[in-house]
Amino acid sequence: MIDAPPRPGVISAGSHLLRYAALAYGVGFLLHTADHLRRGIDAVTPQVLWTGNVASVIAIAAIALAITGHRVAPAIAAAHGSTQAIGVAAVHLLPAWGAFSDSLPDGGADVLSWAAVLAEIVGALAFGVAGAMLLRRTVDRRRTERSDTLTVGR
């Protein structure tokens, strides 16, 4: 089997893990979004609503970049996945702490809300870790290629 040459601007080696993580994150993201719609938009503060909307736009873009194999996808996944996991956990898992809080423990949330939030957190963490792993692999490969070039040129 002959591999096609990589297209410029598209990642190839090891990108399957990032794509699977993007799909897992996407499922968690959709479950969490559906849960917010089920609970009603008025169940959260305007701050949580608009922070979630901005995060949703970034999530959709990050997932799309990863699924299409764009060259910046690992960096975006590493940055967005980890911060999204921390953000969702801070908003939903901590006791009520202010306008940016939608505390599940204090709000008497049902099992569906818990499952949706935890699915997004786990998916976002997987997405961030997969992006970091692929980014690290890319940096290591470039470093090796550069050192090989310097050695051959002596």
PyRosetta script that sets phi, psi and omega in degrees:
from pyrosetta import init, pose_from_sequence

init()
pose = pose_from_sequence("MIDAPPRPGVISAGSHLLRYAALAYGVGFLLHTADHLRRGIDAVTPQVLWTGNVASVIAIAAIALAITGHRVAPAIAAAHGSTQAIGVAAVHLLPAWGAFSDSLPDGGADVLSWAAVLAEIVGALAFGVAGAMLLRRTVDRRRTERSDTLTVGR")
pose.set_psi(1, 130.0)
pose.set_omega(1, -179.6)
pose.set_phi(2, -99.3)
pose.set_psi(2, 126.4)
pose.set_omega(2, 177.3)
pose.set_phi(3, -82.1)
pose.set_psi(3, 137.5)
pose.set_omega(3, 175.9)
pose.set_phi(4, -70.5)
pose.set_psi(4, 146.7)
pose.set_omega(4, 177.2)
pose.set_phi(5, -63.2)
pose.set_psi(5, 146.2)
pose.set_omega(5, -179.1)
pose.set_phi(6, -63.4)
pose.set_psi(6, 141.2)
pose.set_omega(6, 177.0)
pose.set_phi(7, -78.9)
pose.set_psi(7, 142.8)
pose.set_omega(7, 178.2)
pose.set_phi(8, -59.6)
pose.set_psi(8, 136.5)
pose.set_omega(8, 177.5)
pose.set_phi(9, 81.7)
pose.set_psi(9, 6.6)
pose.set_omega(9, -178.2)
pose.set_phi(10, -124.7)
pose.set_psi(10, 132.9)
pose.set_omega(10, 177.3)
pose.set_phi(11, -82.3)
pose.set_psi(11, 153.8)
pose.set_omega(11, 178.2)
pose.set_phi(12, -134.1)
pose.set_psi(12, -65.1)
pose.set_omega(12, -174.0)
pose.set_phi(13, -61.3)
pose.set_psi(13, 123.5)
pose.set_omega(13, 176.4)
pose.set_phi(14, 78.1)
pose.set_psi(14, 5.8)
pose.set_omega(14, -175.7)
pose.set_phi(15, -77.4)
pose.set_psi(15, -11.5)
pose.set_omega(15, 179.0)
pose.set_phi(16, -61.4)
pose.set_psi(16, -42.8)
pose.set_omega(16, 179.6)
pose.set_phi(17, -60.2)
pose.set_psi(17, -42.1)
pose.set_omega(17, 179.5)
pose.set_phi(18, -65.4)
pose.set_psi(18, -39.2)
pose.set_omega(18, 178.6)
pose.set_phi(19, -64.7)
pose.set_psi(19, -44.3)
pose.set_omega(19, 178.2)
pose.set_phi(20, -63.5)
pose.set_psi(20, -40.8)
pose.set_omega(20, 178.0)
pose.set_phi(21, -64.9)
pose.set_psi(21, -38.1)
pose.set_omega(21, 177.5)
pose.set_phi(22, -62.9)
pose.set_psi(22, -40.7)
pose.set_omega(22, 178.0)
pose.set_phi(23, -66.3)
pose.set_psi(23, -41.2)
pose.set_omega(23, 177.5)
pose.set_phi(24, -63.0)
pose.set_psi(24, -44.3)
pose.set_omega(24, 178.0)
pose.set_phi(25, -63.2)
pose.set_psi(25, -41.5)
pose.set_omega(25, 179.2)
pose.set_phi(26, -60.4)
pose.set_psi(26, -40.3)
pose.set_omega(26, 178.1)
pose.set_phi(27, -64.2)
pose.set_psi(27, -47.1)
pose.set_omega(27, 178.4)
pose.set_phi(28, -61.6)
pose.set_psi(28, -41.2)
pose.set_omega(28, 178.3)
pose.set_phi(29, -60.9)
pose.set_psi(29, -45.5)
pose.set_omega(29, 179.8)
pose.set_phi(30, -65.9)
pose.set_psi(30, -41.0)
pose.set_omega(30, 177.6)
pose.set_phi(31, -61.7)
pose.set_psi(31, -44.2)
pose.set_omega(31, -179.3)
pose.set_phi(32, -65.1)
pose.set_psi(32, -43.7)
pose.set_omega(32, 178.1)
pose.set_phi(33, -62.7)
pose.set_psi(33, -44.3)
pose.set_omega(33, 178.5)
pose.set_phi(34, -61.9)
pose.set_psi(34, -37.1)
pose.set_omega(34, 178.6)
pose.set_phi(35, -64.9)
pose.set_psi(35, -40.5)
pose.set_omega(35, 176.9)
pose.set_phi(36, -62.7)
pose.set_psi(36, -40.2)
pose.set_omega(36, 177.9)
pose.set_phi(37, -66.3)
pose.set_psi(37, -38.5)
pose.set_omega(37, 178.5)
pose.set_phi(38, -64.2)
pose.set_psi(38, -41.6)
pose.set_omega(38, -178.5)
pose.set_phi(39, -74.9)
pose.set_psi(39, -23.5)
pose.set_omega(39, -178.7)
pose.set_phi(40, 100.9)
pose.set_psi(40, 139.2)
pose.set_omega(40, -177.0)
pose.set_phi(41, -65.4)
pose.set_psi(41, -28.5)
pose.set_omega(41, -179.6)
pose.set_phi(42, -74.7)
pose.set_psi(42, -1.3)
pose.set_omega(42, 178.7)
pose.set_phi(43, -78.4)
pose.set_psi(43, -10.7)
pose.set_omega(43, -179.3)
pose.set_phi(44, -122.7)
pose.set_psi(44, 160.7)
pose.set_omega(44, 177.7)
pose.set_phi(45, -73.0)
pose.set_psi(45, 159.4)
pose.set_omega(45, 175.9)
pose.set_phi(46, -57.9)
pose.set_psi(46, -33.5)
pose.set_omega(46, 179.4)
pose.set_phi(47, -64.1)
pose.set_psi(47, -44.8)
pose.set_omega(47, 178.1)
pose.set_phi(48, -65.9)
pose.set_psi(48, -42.3)
pose.set_omega(48, -179.8)
pose.set_phi(49, -58.5)
pose.set_psi(49, -50.3)
pose.set_omega(49, -175.7)
pose.set_phi(50, -75.9)
pose.set_psi(50, -32.2)
pose.set_omega(50, 173.6)
pose.set_phi(51, -64.6)
pose.set_psi(51, -41.5)
pose.set_omega(51, 177.0)
pose.set_phi(52, -63.7)
pose.set_psi(52, -38.3)
pose.set_omega(52, 178.2)
pose.set_phi(53, -64.4)
pose.set_psi(53, -44.1)
pose.set_omega(53, 178.4)
pose.set_phi(54, -64.1)
pose.set_psi(54, -45.5)
pose.set_omega(54, 178.4)
pose.set_phi(55, -61.6)
pose.set_psi(55, -33.9)
pose.set_omega(55, 179.1)
pose.set_phi(56, -65.4)
pose.set_psi(56, -41.6)
pose.set_omega(56, 178.0)
pose.set_phi(57, -62.5)
pose.set_psi(57, -44.3)
pose.set_omega(57, 178.9)
pose.set_phi(58, -65.1)
pose.set_psi(58, -41.3)
pose.set_omega(58, 180.0)
pose.set_phi(59, -61.1)
pose.set_psi(59, -46.2)
pose.set_omega(59, -179.3)
pose.set_phi(60, -61.8)
pose.set_psi(60, -43.4)
pose.set_omega(60, 178.6)
pose.set_phi(61, -64.4)
pose.set_psi(61, -44.4)
pose.set_omega(61, -178.6)
pose.set_phi(62, -63.8)
pose.set_psi(62, -43.3)
pose.set_omega(62, 179.1)
pose.set_phi(63, -64.3)
pose.set_psi(63, -43.5)
pose.set_omega(63, 179.3)
pose.set_phi(64, -62.4)
pose.set_psi(64, -42.5)
pose.set_omega(64, 178.7)
pose.set_phi(65, -62.3)
pose.set_psi(65, -41.0)
pose.set_omega(65, -179.1)
pose.set_phi(66, -68.4)
pose.set_psi(66, -43.3)
pose.set_omega(66, -178.2)
pose.set_phi(67, -66.2)
pose.set_psi(67, -36.1)
pose.set_omega(67, 179.1)
pose.set_phi(68, -82.7)
pose.set_psi(68, -7.3)
pose.set_omega(68, 176.7)
pose.set_phi(69, 76.9)
pose.set_psi(69, 27.8)
pose.set_omega(69, 179.9)
pose.set_phi(70, -63.5)
pose.set_psi(70, 146.8)
pose.set_omega(70, -175.1)
pose.set_phi(71, -64.1)
pose.set_psi(71, -25.3)
pose.set_omega(71, 178.8)
pose.set_phi(72, -88.2)
pose.set_psi(72, -4.1)
pose.set_omega(72, -176.1)
pose.set_phi(73, -56.6)
pose.set_psi(73, -43.7)
pose.set_omega(73, -179.9)
pose.set_phi(74, -60.2)
pose.set_psi(74, -41.9)
pose.set_omega(74, -179.8)
pose.set_phi(75, -67.3)
pose.set_psi(75, -43.0)
pose.set_omega(75, 178.6)
pose.set_phi(76, -64.3)
pose.set_psi(76, -43.0)
pose.set_omega(76, 179.8)
pose.set_phi(77, -62.7)
pose.set_psi(77, -44.6)
pose.set_omega(77, -179.7)
pose.set_phi(78, -61.6)
pose.set_psi(78, -44.1)
pose.set_omega(78, -178.6)
pose.set_phi(79, -72.4)
pose.set_psi(79, -48.7)
pose.set_omega(79, -175.2)
pose.set_phi(80, -74.5)
pose.set_psi(80, -44.0)
pose.set_omega(80, -176.1)
pose.set_phi(81, -58.9)
pose.set_psi(81, -47.4)
pose.set_omega(81, -178.4)
pose.set_phi(82, -68.6)
pose.set_psi(82, -42.9)
pose.set_omega(82, -179.8)
pose.set_phi(83, -69.5)
pose.set_psi(83, -34.0)
pose.set_omega(83, 177.8)
pose.set_phi(84, -66.7)
pose.set_psi(84, -42.4)
pose.set_omega(84, 178.7)
pose.set_phi(85, -61.1)
pose.set_psi(85, -45.0)
pose.set_omega(85, 178.9)
pose.set_phi(86, -64.8)
pose.set_psi(86, -43.5)
pose.set_omega(86, -178.8)
pose.set_phi(87, -63.9)
pose.set_psi(87, -46.7)
pose.set_omega(87, 179.7)
pose.set_phi(88, -64.3)
pose.set_psi(88, -40.4)
pose.set_omega(88, 178.0)
pose.set_phi(89, -62.9)
pose.set_psi(89, -43.2)
pose.set_omega(89, -179.8)
pose.set_phi(90, -64.6)
pose.set_psi(90, -41.0)
pose.set_omega(90, -178.4)
pose.set_phi(91, -70.5)
pose.set_psi(91, -41.7)
pose.set_omega(91, -169.9)
pose.set_phi(92, -105.4)
pose.set_psi(92, -26.6)
pose.set_omega(92, -173.4)
pose.set_phi(93, -97.7)
pose.set_psi(93, -22.9)
pose.set_omega(93, 178.5)
pose.set_phi(94, -79.4)
pose.set_psi(94, 156.8)
pose.set_omega(94, 172.1)
pose.set_phi(95, -60.5)
pose.set_psi(95, 157.0)
pose.set_omega(95, -178.6)
pose.set_phi(96, -51.2)
pose.set_psi(96, 128.3)
pose.set_omega(96, -175.7)
pose.set_phi(97, -133.8)
pose.set_psi(97, 1.2)
pose.set_omega(97, 177.5)
pose.set_phi(98, 153.8)
pose.set_psi(98, -164.0)
pose.set_omega(98, -174.6)
pose.set_phi(99, -65.0)
pose.set_psi(99, -25.3)
pose.set_omega(99, -179.5)
pose.set_phi(100, -94.0)
pose.set_psi(100, 19.7)
pose.set_omega(100, -177.3)
pose.set_phi(101, -110.9)
pose.set_psi(101, 137.4)
pose.set_omega(101, 170.8)
pose.set_phi(102, -134.7)
pose.set_psi(102, 68.8)
pose.set_omega(102, -170.3)
pose.set_phi(103, -65.6)
pose.set_psi(103, 119.6)
pose.set_omega(103, 175.1)
pose.set_phi(104, -71.0)
pose.set_psi(104, -41.9)
pose.set_omega(104, 179.0)
pose.set_phi(105, -62.0)
pose.set_psi(105, -40.1)
pose.set_omega(105, -178.3)
pose.set_phi(106, -82.5)
pose.set_psi(106, -19.1)
pose.set_omega(106, -175.4)
pose.set_phi(107, -94.3)
pose.set_psi(107, 1.4)
pose.set_omega(107, -179.9)
pose.set_phi(108, 63.5)
pose.set_psi(108, 40.4)
pose.set_omega(108, -177.0)
pose.set_phi(109, -66.4)
pose.set_psi(109, 150.6)
pose.set_omega(109, 178.3)
pose.set_phi(110, -85.6)
pose.set_psi(110, 176.2)
pose.set_omega(110, -176.0)
pose.set_phi(111, -64.0)
pose.set_psi(111, -31.1)
pose.set_omega(111, 178.1)
pose.set_phi(112, -64.7)
pose.set_psi(112, -41.9)
pose.set_omega(112, 178.4)
pose.set_phi(113, -64.6)
pose.set_psi(113, -43.9)
pose.set_omega(113, 178.1)
pose.set_phi(114, -60.9)
pose.set_psi(114, -45.6)
pose.set_omega(114, -179.3)
pose.set_phi(115, -62.5)
pose.set_psi(115, -42.0)
pose.set_omega(115, -179.0)
pose.set_phi(116, -65.3)
pose.set_psi(116, -45.4)
pose.set_omega(116, -179.5)
pose.set_phi(117, -65.3)
pose.set_psi(117, -45.7)
pose.set_omega(117, -179.7)
pose.set_phi(118, -65.5)
pose.set_psi(118, -35.8)
pose.set_omega(118, 176.7)
pose.set_phi(119, -62.6)
pose.set_psi(119, -41.1)
pose.set_omega(119, 179.1)
pose.set_phi(120, -69.0)
pose.set_psi(120, -41.4)
pose.set_omega(120, -179.8)
pose.set_phi(121, -61.2)
pose.set_psi(121, -48.0)
pose.set_omega(121, 179.9)
pose.set_phi(122, -63.7)
pose.set_psi(122, -44.1)
pose.set_omega(122, 178.7)
pose.set_phi(123, -62.8)
pose.set_psi(123, -42.3)
pose.set_omega(123, 179.1)
pose.set_phi(124, -65.2)
pose.set_psi(124, -40.9)
pose.set_omega(124, 176.9)
pose.set_phi(125, -62.0)
pose.set_psi(125, -45.0)
pose.set_omega(125, 178.5)
pose.set_phi(126, -60.8)
pose.set_psi(126, -41.1)
pose.set_omega(126, 178.7)
pose.set_phi(127, -62.7)
pose.set_psi(127, -46.3)
pose.set_omega(127, 179.4)
pose.set_phi(128, -64.1)
pose.set_psi(128, -43.4)
pose.set_omega(128, 179.9)
pose.set_phi(129, -66.1)
pose.set_psi(129, -43.8)
pose.set_omega(129, 178.7)
pose.set_phi(130, -61.2)
pose.set_psi(130, -42.1)
pose.set_omega(130, 177.2)
pose.set_phi(131, -62.6)
pose.set_psi(131, -43.3)
pose.set_omega(131, 179.5)
pose.set_phi(132, -64.8)
pose.set_psi(132, -40.9)
pose.set_omega(132, 179.1)
pose.set_phi(133, -63.3)
pose.set_psi(133, -44.9)
pose.set_omega(133, -179.5)
pose.set_phi(134, -68.7)
pose.set_psi(134, -38.2)
pose.set_omega(134, 177.1)
pose.set_phi(135, -62.8)
pose.set_psi(135, -44.6)
pose.set_omega(135, 178.9)
pose.set_phi(136, -62.8)
pose.set_psi(136, -43.0)
pose.set_omega(136, 179.2)
pose.set_phi(137, -61.8)
pose.set_psi(137, -40.1)
pose.set_omega(137, 179.7)
pose.set_phi(138, -65.7)
pose.set_psi(138, -44.1)
pose.set_omega(138, 179.4)
pose.set_phi(139, -63.9)
pose.set_psi(139, -44.3)
pose.set_omega(139, 179.1)
pose.set_phi(140, -62.2)
pose.set_psi(140, -40.8)
pose.set_omega(140, 179.7)
pose.set_phi(141, -64.7)
pose.set_psi(141, -42.1)
pose.set_omega(141, 179.1)
pose.set_phi(142, -65.8)
pose.set_psi(142, -38.7)
pose.set_omega(142, 179.0)
pose.set_phi(143, -63.8)
pose.set_psi(143, -41.8)
pose.set_omega(143, 178.9)
pose.set_phi(144, -65.8)
pose.set_psi(144, -44.1)
pose.set_omega(144, 179.0)
pose.set_phi(145, -61.7)
pose.set_psi(145, -40.2)
pose.set_omega(145, -179.7)
pose.set_phi(146, -67.2)
pose.set_psi(146, -41.9)
pose.set_omega(146, -179.7)
pose.set_phi(147, -68.9)
pose.set_psi(147, -34.6)
pose.set_omega(147, 175.4)
pose.set_phi(148, -64.3)
pose.set_psi(148, -40.1)
pose.set_omega(148, 179.3)
pose.set_phi(149, -65.5)
pose.set_psi(149, -41.8)
pose.set_omega(149, 179.0)
pose.set_phi(150, -66.5)
pose.set_psi(150, -37.7)
pose.set_omega(150, 180.0)
pose.set_phi(151, -67.6)
pose.set_psi(151, -43.1)
pose.set_omega(151, -178.9)
pose.set_phi(152, -67.4)
pose.set_psi(152, -33.1)
pose.set_omega(152, -176.1)
pose.set_phi(153, -76.9)
pose.set_psi(153, -5.3)
pose.set_omega(153, -177.4)
pose.set_phi(154, -69.2)
pose.dump_pdb("model.pdb")
